[in-house]
């Protein structure tokens, strides 16, 4: 998968799970820009976007949540002096 440069007249969400039934859009490096055309100023957003199938995104999201839960458990065990 590849991040592609794109733009929009509307400020995009960093993670968009709702606008498509099949795809999740991840966005980064969102920058607000202005362009003057014939004396009128137009505002737009330029960013990098990655499209991921919803099923793949769901699997990765679960993996991230499991890793975070494990890190939380390890931290609590360390703080309580418990060896797992």
C-alpha positions in Angstrom: 0.0 0.0 0.0 1.2 3.5 -0.8 0.5 6.9 0.6 -0.7 9.2 -2.1 -0.7 13.0 -2.1 -4.2 14.5 -2.4 -6.2 17.6 -1.6 -9.7 18.5 -0.5 -11.8 21.7 0.0 -13.0 20.3 3.3 -10.7 19.5 6.3 -10.3 15.7 6.3 -10.4 13.5 9.4 -7.1 11.7 10.1 -9.0 8.4 10.2 -12.2 8.0 8.2 -14.0 4.7 8.8 -17.5 5.9 7.8 -17.5 7.4 4.3 -17.0 4.1 2.5 -18.6 0.6 3.1 -15.4 -1.1 2.0 -12.4 1.2 2.7 -10.8 3.0 5.6 -8.9 6.2 4.8 -5.9 7.1 6.8 -4.5 10.7 6.4 -1.3 12.4 7.6 0.6 15.6 7.0 -2.6 17.5 6.7 -1.8 21.1 5.8 -4.2 24.0 5.2 -3.3 26.0 2.1 -4.6 29.0 0.2 -4.6 29.7 -3.5 -5.5 33.0 -5.2 -7.4 32.6 -8.5 -8.6 35.7 -10.4 -8.4 37.8 -7.2 -10.3 35.3 -5.0 -8.7 33.4 -2.3 -9.6 29.7 -2.0 -8.7 27.6 1.0 -8.0 23.8 0.7 -6.2 21.0 2.5 -3.3 19.0 1.1 -2.4 15.7 2.7 -1.2 12.1 2.2 -3.8 9.4 2.1 -3.7 5.6 2.5 -6.6 3.5 1.5 -7.0 0.2 3.5 -9.7 -2.4 3.1 -12.0 -2.4 6.2 -11.3 -6.1 7.0 -7.5 -5.5 7.0 -7.9 -2.3 9.1 -10.0 -4.2 11.6 -7.4 -6.9 12.0 -4.6 -4.3 12.5 -6.7 -2.4 15.0 -7.2 -5.5 17.1 -3.5 -6.3 17.0 -2.7 -2.7 18.2 -5.2 -3.0 21.0 -3.8 -6.3 22.1 -0.3 -4.9 22.1 -1.5 -1.9 24.1 -3.3 -4.1 26.6 -0.1 -6.3 27.0 2.0 -3.2 27.6 -0.5 -2.0 30.2 -0.4 -5.3 32.0 3.4 -5.4 31.9 3.6 -1.9 33.3 1.2 -2.7 36.2 3.1 -5.9 37.0 6.3 -3.9 37.1 4.8 -1.3 39.4 3.4 -4.0 41.7 6.6 -6.0 41.6 5.0 -9.0 40.1 7.0 -11.2 37.7 4.9 -12.6 34.8 
